[in-house]
């Protein structure tokens, strides 16, 4: 890669509106697809196993969210770093950042999996798995943990691919994996009668395919980042210091939010199985609403980073402002859907009267908090 390649970068020539749409829409779709993994599992488990299966998979939600936080932490950090270096036309340091990120993602993913599997039983107890769902929880969470290295690498690299100017390819990677999961879920659950174990296996297989496609993208010669241009995968002192400055701003935010999710799930788990199943559906819908904020956040991080790298703070302010306003419009539309169709949304997951009785309350609360959620997701990355 040479610096002249960056001259053809469309980020330097496209109008603001088209740029934001070209990054935000594929990013939102990719984030929604990522959320669909757990939601698709919940739908098929709800009708194939019952609400006990739904409650059991809720125990996995804190594990999934912590893994997602790790991936977003380093993925967003690397995407911001790459955007800055791309704006500065510093291809050497940009690829050095890529090598460091791949190394960190793989190490963290493997460590996260190993610790979770070693302490699986105590982990399930802490997360609120009761005796009537313990076996379901063990089956589901153990397989999900095995797939976490692939999840962390996939989510982390997807942000890098978007920063490279290929948001549609990143979206396609996630979409292929989710489609495979949707196809395999009913086969494993209903045809092979594998229950929650089958749902977990389908999820991991879909993630492995998405991860493979993400890695393949790094070997494309047409991109600004190119894995073969990476001189090594060691974390150099210069790269570590530069990227830590970017990561540190997201560290407290991601960890505090995920810890809050874990504590909340543990509290709800002690209220009863029905309440836990209802909250599971609510948390899934919250994850989907986060996708819109994350999508606009990805667009703003990429565009603001490159603008600052090109010494154009005026453009950076415009990108941030437009992403923020568009995010608020999206929040209003989603809130309207949650308020009007809250019960119908719950009925996609279960027909249990006890669970459905919580639909209006949970979706009503979420519709109120959506504005703060999406606004925070967009502005916190500026």
KEKE-3310 file (N, C-alpha, C; in steps of 0.2 Angstrom, whole numbers, plus 5000, padded with zeros to 4 digits):
npx = (5004:5003:5005:4999:4988:4978:4973:4963:4953:4936:4931:4936:4930:4916:4899:4893:4881:4879:4890:4888:4877:4881:4890:4883:4871:4875:4882:4873:4864:4873:4876:4863:4861:4870:4864:4854:4858:4856:4843:4836:4839:4832:4819:4817:4820:4811:4799:4803:4808:4803:4798:4807:4819:4821:4824:4835:4845:4846:4855:4866:4867:4874:4887:4889:4887:4898:4909:4906:4908:4922:4926:4921:4927:4941:4940:4933:4943:4954:4948:4946:4960:4965:4957:4962:4976:4974:4968:4979:4987:4996:5001:5010:5010:4997:4994:5003:4995:4984:4990:4993:4981:4974:4982:4979:4965:4964:4972:4964:4952:4954:4959:4947:4938:4944:4945:4931:4926:4933:4929:4915:4904:4903:4902:4889:4881:4883:4877:4864:4858:4846:4841:4831:4834:4848:4855:4851:4857:4870:4873:4871:4879:4892:4895:4893:4904:4915:4914:4917:4930:4930:4919:4924:4935:4928:4919:4928:4936:4927:4924:4936:4936:4926:4932:4941:4935:4925:4911:4900:4905:4908:4896:4890:4898:4893:4880:4879:4884:4873:4862:4865:4865:4851:4846:4851:4847:4832:4834:4844:4837:4823:4823:4834:4832:4840:4838:4843:4856:4858:4854:4865:4876:4873:4873:4887:4893:4888:4895:4908:4909:4907:4918:4928:4926:4928:4942:4947:4945:4955:4965:4963:4969:4964:4961:4964:4970:4980:4984:4996:5005:5008:5021:5024:5016:5018:5015:5020:5029:5026:5014:5007:5006:4999:4987:4982:4978:4966:4959:4957:4947:4935:4936:4931:4918:4912:4915:4909:4895:4893:4895:4884:4874:4876:4874:4861:4855:4858:4850:4837:4836:4834:4821:4812:4808:4799:4799:4812:4813:4804:4812:4823:4818:4816:4829:4835:4828:4832:4846:4845:4840:4851:4859:4856:4861:4875:4878:4877:4887:4898:4899:4902:4914:4923:4922:4924:4937:4945:4944:4950:4962:4966:4967:4955:4945:4933:4925:4924:4916:4904:4901:4899:4888:4878:4876:4872:4860:4852:4852:4844:4832:4830:4829:4816:4807:4809:4805:4791:4787:4790:4781:4768:4768:4772:4767:4765:4777:4783:4776:4782:4792:4786:4772:4767:4757:4760:4773:4770:4762:4771:4775:4770:4774:4788:4792:4787:4795:4808:4806:4806:4819:4826:4830:4840:4849:4853:4858:4868:4877:4881:4887:4896:4908:4914)
npy = (4994:5011:5029:5035:5028:5032:5044:5041:5039:5038:5045:5057:5064:5062:5069:5075:5069:5058:5051:5048:5040:5029:5023:5022:5015:5001:4998:4998:4988:4977:4977:4975:4962:4955:4956:4948:4935:4929:4932:4925:4912:4913:4913:4901:4892:4895:4890:4877:4871:4878:4890:4888:4885:4897:4905:4899:4902:4916:4917:4916:4928:4939:4934:4935:4948:4954:4948:4955:4968:4968:4965:4977:4987:4985:4984:4996:5005:5002:5005:5019:5023:5018:5026:5039:5037:5034:5046:5054:5048:5039:5024:5014:5015:5013:4999:4993:4995:4987:4974:4974:4974:4963:4953:4956:4954:4940:4934:4939:4934:4920:4918:4923:4913:4902:4905:4906:4893:4885:4890:4887:4881:4888:4901:4900:4899:4911:4920:4917:4905:4893:4877:4871:4875:4873:4863:4866:4878:4876:4868:4877:4889:4884:4880:4892:4899:4893:4898:4911:4917:4918:4926:4938:4941:4943:4953:4963:4964:4968:4981:4987:4984:4992:5004:5004:5007:4999:4996:4988:4976:4971:4971:4961:4950:4948:4945:4934:4924:4925:4921:4908:4903:4905:4896:4883:4883:4878:4866:4859:4860:4855:4845:4836:4836:4843:4853:4867:4865:4862:4875:4883:4877:4880:4894:4896:4890:4899:4910:4906:4905:4919:4925:4919:4924:4938:4938:4934:4946:4954:4950:4956:4965:4977:4985:4998:4994:4979:4963:4957:4967:4969:4970:4962:4954:4958:4969:4984:4997:5010:5009:5003:5014:5024:5018:5015:5027:5029:5018:5019:5028:5022:5011:5012:5016:5005:4994:4997:4998:4985:4978:4983:4977:4964:4963:4968:4957:4946:4950:4950:4937:4931:4934:4925:4912:4915:4929:4931:4925:4934:4946:4943:4943:4957:4962:4957:4965:4977:4976:4976:4989:4996:4994:5003:5015:5011:5009:5022:5028:5021:5026:5040:5039:5034:5044:5056:5053:5052:5065:5073:5068:5073:5086:5093:5099:5106:5099:5087:5091:5093:5080:5074:5081:5079:5065:5063:5070:5062:5050:5053:5054:5041:5035:5040:5034:5020:5020:5023:5011:5001:5005:5004:4991:4982:4971:4962:4960:4953:4941:4935:4928:4919:4911:4911:4915:4921:4927:4936:4945:4954:4962:4975:4984:4982:4985:4998:5005:5003:5011:5023:5025:5024:5036:5042:5031:5029:5042:5043:5033:5038:5050:5048:5043:5053)
npz = (5000:4996:4999:4989:4986:4995:4990:4982:4990:4994:5005:5005:4995:4994:4997:5013:5018:5010:5013:5027:5026:5019:5027:5040:5038:5033:5044:5054:5050:5051:5065:5070:5064:5071:5084:5081:5082:5096:5097:5087:5092:5104:5100:5093:5103:5112:5107:5104:5116:5127:5140:5150:5144:5137:5149:5153:5143:5146:5156:5149:5144:5151:5149:5135:5133:5139:5132:5120:5124:5126:5112:5106:5112:5109:5095:5091:5096:5088:5075:5076:5077:5065:5056:5059:5055:5042:5037:5039:5030:5033:5031:5035:5049:5051:5047:5056:5068:5065:5065:5079:5085:5080:5086:5100:5101:5098:5109:5120:5117:5118:5131:5138:5135:5140:5154:5157:5155:5164:5176:5175:5182:5195:5189:5183:5194:5201:5191:5192:5189:5192:5200:5191:5179:5177:5170:5156:5156:5157:5146:5136:5139:5140:5126:5120:5126:5120:5107:5109:5106:5092:5091:5097:5089:5076:5078:5082:5071:5061:5064:5060:5046:5042:5044:5035:5024:5019:5023:5018:5015:5028:5033:5026:5030:5043:5040:5033:5042:5052:5044:5042:5055:5057:5048:5053:5066:5068:5062:5071:5083:5081:5071:5075:5088:5098:5107:5118:5117:5103:5098:5103:5096:5083:5083:5086:5075:5065:5068:5067:5053:5049:5055:5048:5035:5038:5041:5029:5021:5025:5017:5004:4991:4986:4997:5010:5021:5024:5026:5023:5023:5035:5046:5057:5071:5084:5098:5097:5106:5103:5095:5105:5115:5107:5104:5116:5121:5114:5117:5130:5133:5130:5138:5152:5150:5142:5151:5163:5159:5155:5167:5174:5167:5170:5184:5185:5178:5186:5197:5193:5190:5202:5205:5199:5187:5177:5177:5174:5161:5154:5155:5148:5135:5134:5136:5124:5115:5119:5115:5101:5099:5103:5092:5083:5088:5089:5076:5070:5078:5074:5061:5064:5071:5061:5051:5058:5063:5052:5046:5056:5055:5043:5046:5047:5056:5055:5047:5054:5065:5058:5054:5066:5072:5062:5063:5076:5076:5067:5074:5085:5078:5074:5086:5091:5081:5084:5097:5096:5089:5099:5109:5103:5098:5107:5115:5104:5099:5110:5108:5098:5103:5113:5120:5132:5145:5157:5155:5144:5151:5156:5146:5141:5151:5151:5138:5137:5147:5140:5129:5133:5138:5127:5120:5128:5127:5113:5110:5119:5114:5102:5104:5114:5108:5101)
capx = (5000:5007:5001:4995:4981:4973:4971:4956:4948:4930:4929:4938:4926:4908:4895:4892:4875:4880:4895:4885:4872:4885:4893:4879:4866:4878:4884:4867:4862:4878:4874:4856:4862:4874:4859:4849:4860:4853:4836:4834:4840:4826:4812:4816:4820:4804:4794:4805:4810:4799:4801:4813:4825:4822:4827:4842:4849:4847:4861:4872:4867:4880:4893:4889:4888:4905:4913:4904:4911:4929:4927:4920:4933:4947:4938:4932:4950:4958:4945:4948:4967:4966:4954:4967:4981:4972:4968:4986:4991:5002:4999:5014:5008:4990:4995:5005:4989:4980:4994:4993:4974:4973:4986:4976:4959:4965:4974:4959:4947:4956:4959:4940:4935:4947:4942:4924:4925:4936:4924:4908:4898:4902:4899:4882:4878:4883:4873:4857:4855:4842:4842:4827:4837:4855:4857:4850:4861:4877:4874:4871:4884:4898:4896:4894:4910:4919:4913:4918:4936:4927:4914:4928:4939:4924:4916:4933:4938:4921:4925:4942:4934:4922:4936:4945:4931:4921:4906:4896:4908:4908:4889:4889:4901:4888:4873:4880:4884:4866:4858:4867:4862:4844:4844:4853:4843:4827:4837:4846:4832:4817:4825:4839:4830:4846:4836:4847:4863:4858:4854:4871:4880:4871:4876:4894:4895:4887:4900:4915:4909:4908:4925:4932:4925:4931:4949:4948:4944:4961:4970:4961:4974:4961:4959:4970:4973:4982:4987:5002:5009:5009:5028:5024:5010:5020:5013:5026:5028:5023:5008:5003:5004:4995:4981:4979:4974:4960:4955:4956:4941:4930:4936:4927:4911:4910:4915:4903:4889:4892:4894:4878:4870:4877:4871:4854:4852:4858:4845:4831:4836:4831:4814:4808:4809:4794:4802:4819:4811:4802:4817:4827:4815:4817:4836:4836:4826:4837:4852:4843:4840:4858:4862:4856:4866:4882:4879:4879:4893:4904:4900:4905:4921:4927:4922:4928:4944:4949:4944:4955:4969:4967:4967:4949:4940:4926:4921:4923:4910:4898:4899:4896:4882:4873:4875:4868:4853:4849:4851:4838:4826:4829:4826:4809:4804:4809:4801:4784:4786:4790:4775:4762:4768:4776:4765:4766:4785:4784:4773:4786:4796:4783:4764:4766:4753:4764:4778:4767:4759:4776:4777:4768:4778:4795:4793:4786:4801:4813:4804:4807:4826:4829:4833:4846:4854:4856:4861:4875:4881:4883:4891:4902:4913:4916)
capy = (5000:5017:5034:5038:5025:5036:5049:5039:5037:5042:5049:5064:5068:5062:5074:5073:5065:5051:5047:5045:5035:5024:5020:5021:5010:4995:4997:4997:4981:4973:4977:4971:4955:4952:4955:4943:4928:4927:4933:4919:4907:4913:4912:4894:4889:4897:4885:4870:4869:4881:4896:4886:4886:4905:4908:4896:4906:4922:4916:4917:4935:4943:4932:4937:4956:4955:4947:4960:4974:4967:4966:4984:4991:4985:4985:5004:5008:5001:5008:5026:5024:5017:5032:5044:5036:5035:5053:5057:5045:5035:5018:5010:5014:5010:4992:4991:4995:4981:4969:4974:4973:4955:4949:4957:4951:4933:4933:4941:4929:4913:4919:4924:4907:4897:4906:4904:4885:4882:4891:4887:4880:4894:4907:4899:4900:4918:4923:4916:4899:4889:4870:4869:4877:4873:4859:4870:4884:4873:4866:4883:4893:4880:4880:4899:4901:4890:4902:4918:4919:4919:4932:4944:4943:4945:4960:4968:4966:4971:4989:4988:4983:4998:5010:5003:5010:4993:4994:4983:4969:4970:4969:4954:4944:4946:4943:4927:4920:4925:4917:4901:4902:4904:4889:4878:4882:4874:4859:4856:4860:4851:4839:4832:4836:4844:4858:4873:4863:4863:4882:4886:4875:4884:4901:4896:4889:4905:4915:4904:4907:4926:4926:4917:4929:4944:4937:4934:4952:4957:4948:4959:4970:4983:4989:5002:4989:4973:4959:4955:4972:4970:4967:4958:4954:4960:4975:4989:5002:5016:5007:5002:5020:5027:5015:5015:5033:5028:5013:5021:5032:5017:5006:5013:5016:4998:4989:4999:4996:4978:4976:4985:4972:4958:4964:4968:4950:4942:4952:4948:4929:4929:4935:4919:4910:4919:4936:4930:4924:4941:4951:4940:4946:4964:4963:4956:4971:4983:4975:4978:4996:4998:4993:5010:5020:5009:5010:5029:5029:5018:5031:5046:5037:5034:5050:5061:5051:5054:5072:5075:5066:5077:5092:5096:5099:5109:5093:5083:5094:5092:5073:5072:5084:5075:5058:5064:5072:5056:5045:5055:5053:5034:5033:5042:5029:5014:5021:5022:5004:4998:5007:5002:4984:4979:4964:4958:4958:4948:4935:4932:4923:4915:4912:4910:4921:4925:4931:4941:4950:4959:4965:4982:4987:4982:4989:5005:5008:5004:5016:5030:5026:5024:5042:5042:5026:5031:5048:5042:5029:5042:5056:5046:5041:5059)
capz = (5000:4996:5001:4984:4986:4999:4986:4979:4996:4993:5011:5004:4990:4994:5001:5020:5018:5007:5017:5033:5025:5016:5033:5045:5036:5033:5051:5058:5048:5054:5072:5070:5063:5077:5089:5079:5084:5102:5097:5084:5097:5109:5096:5092:5110:5116:5105:5104:5122:5132:5143:5154:5139:5137:5155:5154:5139:5149:5160:5145:5141:5153:5146:5128:5133:5141:5126:5115:5126:5124:5105:5104:5115:5105:5088:5091:5097:5082:5070:5077:5076:5058:5053:5060:5051:5035:5036:5039:5025:5037:5029:5039:5056:5051:5047:5063:5072:5063:5068:5086:5086:5079:5092:5106:5100:5098:5116:5125:5116:5121:5139:5140:5134:5145:5161:5158:5155:5170:5182:5172:5187:5199:5185:5182:5201:5202:5186:5194:5186:5197:5198:5186:5172:5177:5164:5150:5156:5157:5139:5131:5140:5138:5119:5118:5128:5115:5102:5110:5102:5085:5091:5098:5083:5071:5080:5082:5064:5057:5064:5056:5039:5040:5044:5029:5018:5016:5027:5015:5016:5035:5034:5022:5034:5048:5037:5031:5048:5055:5040:5043:5061:5057:5045:5057:5073:5068:5061:5077:5089:5080:5068:5078:5095:5102:5112:5119:5114:5096:5097:5104:5091:5077:5084:5085:5068:5061:5070:5064:5046:5049:5057:5042:5030:5040:5040:5021:5019:5026:5011:4998:4989:4985:5003:5012:5026:5020:5032:5021:5024:5042:5047:5063:5076:5091:5100:5098:5111:5100:5094:5112:5118:5103:5104:5123:5122:5111:5120:5137:5134:5130:5143:5158:5148:5141:5157:5168:5156:5155:5174:5176:5164:5173:5190:5183:5176:5192:5202:5190:5190:5208:5205:5197:5181:5172:5176:5170:5154:5151:5155:5142:5128:5134:5135:5117:5111:5120:5111:5095:5099:5104:5086:5079:5091:5087:5069:5069:5081:5069:5055:5066:5073:5055:5047:5062:5064:5045:5046:5061:5052:5037:5049:5045:5062:5053:5044:5060:5069:5054:5054:5073:5073:5058:5066:5082:5075:5064:5079:5088:5074:5074:5093:5091:5077:5087:5103:5094:5088:5105:5113:5100:5096:5113:5116:5098:5099:5114:5106:5093:5107:5118:5120:5139:5148:5163:5152:5140:5156:5157:5139:5140:5156:5149:5132:5139:5150:5135:5124:5137:5139:5120:5118:5131:5125:5107:5111:5122:5110:5096:5106:5118:5103:5098)
cpx = (5004:5002:4997:4988:4976:4970:4964:4951:4942:4928:4931:4934:4918:4905:4894:4886:4876:4885:4892:4881:4876:4889:4888:4874:4869:4880:4878:4864:4866:4877:4868:4857:4865:4869:4855:4851:4856:4845:4833:4834:4834:4820:4812:4816:4814:4799:4796:4807:4805:4802:4807:4819:4826:4826:4834:4847:4850:4853:4867:4872:4873:4887:4894:4890:4895:4910:4912:4908:4919:4930:4926:4925:4939:4946:4937:4939:4954:4955:4947:4955:4968:4963:4959:4973:4980:4971:4974:4990:4997:5000:5004:5011:5001:4990:4998:5000:4985:4984:4993:4986:4972:4976:4982:4969:4959:4967:4968:4953:4948:4956:4952:4937:4937:4945:4935:4923:4928:4932:4917:4903:4898:4900:4892:4878:4878:4878:4866:4854:4852:4843:4837:4830:4845:4858:4857:4856:4868:4878:4875:4877:4891:4900:4897:4901:4916:4919:4915:4925:4934:4923:4919:4932:4934:4921:4922:4936:4933:4922:4931:4940:4930:4927:4940:4941:4926:4916:4901:4898:4907:4900:4887:4892:4896:4882:4874:4880:4877:4861:4859:4864:4855:4842:4846:4849:4837:4829:4839:4841:4826:4819:4829:4837:4836:4844:4841:4854:4863:4858:4861:4876:4879:4874:4884:4897:4894:4893:4907:4915:4910:4915:4929:4932:4928:4939:4951:4949:4951:4967:4968:4966:4971:4960:4965:4973:4974:4986:4994:5007:5011:5016:5028:5018:5012:5017:5019:5024:5025:5016:5003:5001:4999:4988:4977:4975:4967:4956:4953:4949:4935:4930:4931:4919:4909:4910:4910:4896:4888:4891:4887:4873:4870:4873:4864:4851:4853:4852:4838:4830:4833:4824:4809:4809:4805:4797:4808:4818:4809:4807:4822:4825:4817:4824:4838:4834:4830:4843:4851:4843:4847:4862:4862:4861:4873:4883:4881:4886:4899:4905:4904:4912:4925:4928:4926:4935:4948:4949:4949:4962:4971:4967:4961:4944:4934:4922:4920:4917:4904:4896:4896:4890:4876:4871:4871:4861:4849:4848:4845:4832:4824:4826:4819:4805:4803:4805:4793:4783:4785:4783:4769:4762:4772:4774:4766:4773:4786:4781:4777:4791:4792:4775:4763:4763:4757:4770:4775:4764:4764:4778:4776:4773:4786:4797:4792:4792:4807:4812:4806:4815:4830:4833:4840:4852:4857:4860:4868:4879:4884:4888:4897:4908:4917:4923)
cpy = (5006:5023:5037:5034:5028:5041:5048:5038:5042:5046:5056:5068:5067:5067:5071:5068:5058:5047:5044:5040:5029:5020:5018:5015:5003:4993:4995:4990:4976:4972:4973:4964:4952:4951:4949:4936:4925:4928:4927:4913:4907:4911:4904:4890:4889:4892:4878:4867:4872:4887:4895:4887:4893:4907:4905:4900:4913:4922:4918:4924:4939:4941:4935:4945:4958:4954:4952:4966:4974:4968:4973:4988:4991:4986:4993:5007:5008:5005:5016:5027:5023:5023:5038:5043:5036:5042:5056:5053:5041:5028:5013:5009:5011:5002:4989:4991:4989:4975:4968:4972:4966:4951:4950:4953:4943:4931:4934:4935:4922:4913:4919:4917:4902:4898:4904:4897:4882:4884:4892:4886:4886:4900:4906:4901:4908:4922:4921:4910:4894:4882:4868:4871:4876:4869:4862:4875:4881:4871:4872:4887:4890:4881:4888:4902:4899:4895:4909:4921:4921:4926:4938:4946:4946:4952:4965:4970:4969:4979:4991:4989:4989:5004:5010:5005:5004:4991:4989:4976:4967:4967:4962:4949:4943:4943:4936:4922:4920:4921:4910:4899:4901:4898:4883:4877:4878:4866:4855:4855:4855:4845:4834:4832:4838:4850:4864:4871:4865:4871:4885:4884:4879:4891:4901:4895:4895:4910:4913:4906:4915:4928:4925:4922:4936:4944:4937:4941:4956:4955:4951:4965:4977:4988:4993:4998:4983:4969:4957:4961:4973:4966:4962:4959:4956:4967:4980:4994:5008:5015:5006:5009:5024:5025:5015:5021:5033:5023:5015:5024:5028:5012:5006:5013:5009:4993:4991:4997:4989:4975:4977:4980:4966:4958:4964:4961:4946:4944:4950:4940:4927:4930:4930:4918:4914:4926:4936:4929:4931:4946:4949:4944:4954:4966:4962:4962:4977:4982:4977:4986:4999:4998:5000:5015:5018:5010:5018:5031:5027:5024:5037:5045:5037:5040:5056:5060:5053:5061:5075:5074:5070:5084:5096:5096:5102:5103:5088:5085:5093:5085:5071:5075:5080:5068:5058:5065:5066:5051:5047:5053:5045:5032:5035:5036:5022:5014:5020:5015:5000:4999:5004:4994:4980:4972:4959:4956:4953:4941:4932:4927:4918:4916:4911:4916:4925:4929:4937:4947:4956:4964:4972:4986:4988:4986:4996:5008:5008:5009:5023:5031:5026:5030:5043:5037:5028:5037:5047:5038:5033:5047:5054:5044:5047:5061)
cpz = (5000:4998:4995:4983:4990:4995:4983:4984:4995:4999:5010:4999:4990:4998:5008:5020:5016:5011:5023:5032:5023:5022:5038:5044:5036:5040:5055:5057:5051:5061:5074:5069:5068:5083:5088:5081:5090:5101:5093:5088:5102:5106:5095:5098:5113:5114:5104:5111:5128:5135:5148:5150:5138:5143:5156:5149:5141:5153:5156:5143:5144:5150:5139:5128:5135:5135:5121:5117:5125:5117:5103:5106:5111:5097:5087:5091:5091:5076:5070:5075:5068:5054:5053:5055:5044:5033:5035:5033:5027:5036:5034:5046:5056:5051:5053:5068:5071:5066:5076:5088:5085:5084:5098:5106:5101:5106:5120:5124:5119:5128:5141:5140:5139:5152:5162:5158:5161:5176:5180:5178:5192:5196:5184:5189:5202:5197:5187:5191:5192:5195:5192:5179:5172:5171:5158:5150:5154:5149:5135:5132:5138:5131:5117:5120:5123:5109:5103:5107:5095:5085:5092:5092:5077:5072:5079:5075:5060:5058:5060:5049:5037:5040:5038:5023:5015:5021:5025:5016:5023:5036:5031:5027:5040:5046:5036:5037:5051:5051:5041:5050:5061:5053:5049:5064:5072:5066:5067:5082:5087:5076:5072:5086:5100:5107:5112:5116:5107:5094:5097:5099:5085:5077:5083:5078:5063:5062:5067:5056:5045:5050:5051:5037:5032:5039:5033:5019:5020:5021:5005:4997:4988:4991:5005:5017:5022:5025:5030:5022:5031:5043:5053:5067:5083:5092:5102:5103:5109:5098:5100:5115:5114:5104:5111:5124:5119:5115:5127:5138:5133:5135:5149:5156:5146:5147:5162:5166:5156:5162:5176:5173:5168:5180:5190:5182:5182:5197:5199:5190:5197:5210:5203:5189:5175:5171:5172:5163:5150:5150:5149:5136:5128:5133:5127:5113:5112:5116:5104:5094:5100:5097:5082:5081:5089:5080:5067:5072:5077:5063:5058:5068:5067:5052:5051:5062:5057:5044:5050:5058:5046:5039:5046:5051:5060:5051:5050:5064:5065:5055:5061:5074:5069:5061:5072:5081:5072:5069:5083:5085:5074:5081:5093:5087:5081:5094:5101:5092:5094:5109:5110:5099:5101:5114:5110:5097:5104:5112:5100:5097:5111:5117:5128:5142:5153:5160:5148:5145:5157:5151:5139:5145:5153:5143:5133:5142:5145:5130:5127:5137:5132:5118:5121:5129:5119:5107:5114:5118:5104:5099:5111:5114:5100:5101)
residu = (UNK:UNK:UNK:UNK:UNK:UNK:UNK:UNK:UNK:UNK:UNK:UNK:UNK:UNK:UNK:UNK:UNK:UNK:UNK:UNK:UNK:UNK:UNK:UNK:UNK:UNK:UNK:UNK:UNK:UNK:UNK:UNK:UNK:UNK:UNK:UNK:UNK:UNK:UNK:UNK:UNK:UNK:UNK:UNK:UNK:UNK:UNK:UNK:UNK:UNK:UNK:UNK:UNK:UNK:UNK:UNK:UNK:UNK:UNK:UNK:UNK:UNK:UNK:UNK:UNK:UNK:UNK:UNK:UNK:UNK:UNK:UNK:UNK:UNK:UNK:UNK:UNK:UNK:UNK:UNK:UNK:UNK:UNK:UNK:UNK:UNK:UNK:UNK:UNK:UNK:UNK:UNK:UNK:UNK:UNK:UNK:UNK:UNK:UNK:UNK:UNK:UNK:UNK:UNK:UNK:UNK:UNK:UNK:UNK:UNK:UNK:UNK:UNK:UNK:UNK:UNK:UNK:UNK:UNK:UNK:UNK:UNK:UNK:UNK:UNK:UNK:UNK:UNK:UNK:UNK:UNK:UNK:UNK:UNK:UNK:UNK:UNK:UNK:UNK:UNK:UNK:UNK:UNK:UNK:UNK:UNK:UNK:UNK:UNK:UNK:UNK:UNK:UNK:UNK:UNK:UNK:UNK:UNK:UNK:UNK:UNK:UNK:UNK:UNK:UNK:UNK:UNK:UNK:UNK:UNK:UNK:UNK:UNK:UNK:UNK:UNK:UNK:UNK:UNK:UNK:UNK:UNK:UNK:UNK:UNK:UNK:UNK:UNK:UNK:UNK:UNK:UNK:UNK:UNK:UNK:UNK:UNK:UNK:UNK:UNK:UNK:UNK:UNK:UNK:UNK:UNK:UNK:UNK:UNK:UNK:UNK:UNK:UNK:UNK:UNK:UNK:UNK:UNK:UNK:UNK:UNK:UNK:UNK:UNK:UNK:UNK:UNK:UNK:UNK:UNK:UNK:UNK:UNK:UNK:UNK:UNK:UNK:UNK:UNK:UNK:UNK:UNK:UNK:UNK:UNK:UNK:UNK:UNK:UNK:UNK:UNK:UNK:UNK:UNK:UNK:UNK:UNK:UNK:UNK:UNK:UNK:UNK:UNK:UNK:UNK:UNK:UNK:UNK:UNK:UNK:UNK:UNK:UNK:UNK:UNK:UNK:UNK:UNK:UNK:UNK:UNK:UNK:UNK:UNK:UNK:UNK:UNK:UNK:UNK:UNK:UNK:UNK:UNK:UNK:UNK:UNK:UNK:UNK:UNK:UNK:UNK:UNK:UNK:UNK:UNK:UNK:UNK:UNK:UNK:UNK:UNK:UNK:UNK:UNK:UNK:UNK:UNK:UNK:UNK:UNK:UNK:UNK:UNK:UNK:UNK:UNK:UNK:UNK:UNK:UNK:UNK:UNK:UNK:UNK:UNK:UNK:UNK:UNK:UNK:UNK:UNK:UNK:UNK:UNK:UNK:UNK:UNK:UNK:UNK:UNK:UNK:UNK:UNK:UNK:UNK:UNK:UNK:UNK:UNK:UNK:UNK:UNK:UNK:UNK:UNK:UNK:UNK:UNK:UNK:UNK:UNK:UNK:UNK:UNK:UNK:UNK:UNK:UNK:UNK:UNK:UNK:UNK)
# end
